[in-house]
Amino acid sequence: MNGYVLDACALIALLNGEDGGEKLAAAFASDLPLRMAAVNVLEVAYDAVRRQNDVGAANEVMSLLERLQVEIVWALTPALLVGAARFKARGRLSLADSIALALAVELDARLLTADHHEFDAFEREGLSIFEWIR
């Protein structure tokens, strides 16, 4: 395993004090690389702005990711695009979740998530990269 990829729901759980935050804390305490696709960061920033009704909340999300040393993957490379398209076509995934899944597969990383409704079918098919936070 080559570190972790964070799904938006995982970071949102941490920010909002929801169940599963302790599993994220363990990942942050490890020496393994932590990465997150830019589109998933957008989901977290949007959620924070909406909840707080304050555009400054997006900057707070960016600062938090920097403090936690989460590498943001800004580029949607051709390989990542093809992988995400393949996953999106196979399941009922959001665009952002398909990118997170493709990134985790590409990096041989664990995908930290709580989105069972999105990813359970892939796990049942034998894709064993999920680290469930709850």
Phi, psi and omega in degrees: 000138183246060176086203185231147167246131181266129169276155182303318184298330179292313180291324176298320178300317179296312182296327184261008178066030181277167175304143178102346180301329180293328177291325176293320179301321178296320178295319180293329181282344180284168177268008183279148179297142176242128182226158179207132178290145183304322181294328177285327173298319178302318179300317180292315180298316178301314180300317180295316179297316181295315182293320184267350184052045184210118181296338177296341179297330177296319177295325178295322177297315180298319178295320179298314180299322177295314179298322180279359180059043174271123178280124177271126177269104187276331188270137170259089183289164176303319180295319179292320178299313180295317178298315179296319179298319179298314180292319180297322180290334183274336187218177179270062181262147169288163178301314181296319179292326178294325177289317178300316180295314179298322179295316179298317179295314181300322184270357186055049183243165174275139178262111178279118186203165170238004187279068178301318183298335180269322192250347183305320181299322179291323178293319178298330179280358176108001177281106189251055181248005188273136172243101186282129178273343174196000000 
